[in-house]
Amino acid sequence: MMDILIEACPKLSYTSTHVDTAPQKDKKITLGIVSTYLRHHTIGRLFSSLFARLSDTYFEKILFTTQEDSDDLTEELSKSCSKIDGKFD
């Protein structure tokens, strides 16, 4: 199947130059979430659980929201992040 796709569109076989380089061991992976729903909402609960489980050793966690208000779930998310941008900070 892959051969058929590459034959139809050769650019699918392109490999970016950064893929072949090894990741820097001392650099954290930055993970950012942009959402209006970083509160008591399905999205807020999902990311609250996810961010709480991600190690601060390996990840820089950033939230950006467009919401005006915060609630207790917003505060919980805030505690597990490196940086917060948006209207409730």
Secondary structure, 3 states (H helix, E strand, C coil): CHHHHHHHCHHHHCCCHHHHCCCCCCCCEEEEEECCCCCCCHHHHHHHHHHHHCCCCCEEEEEEECCCCCCHHHHHHHHCCCEEEECCC
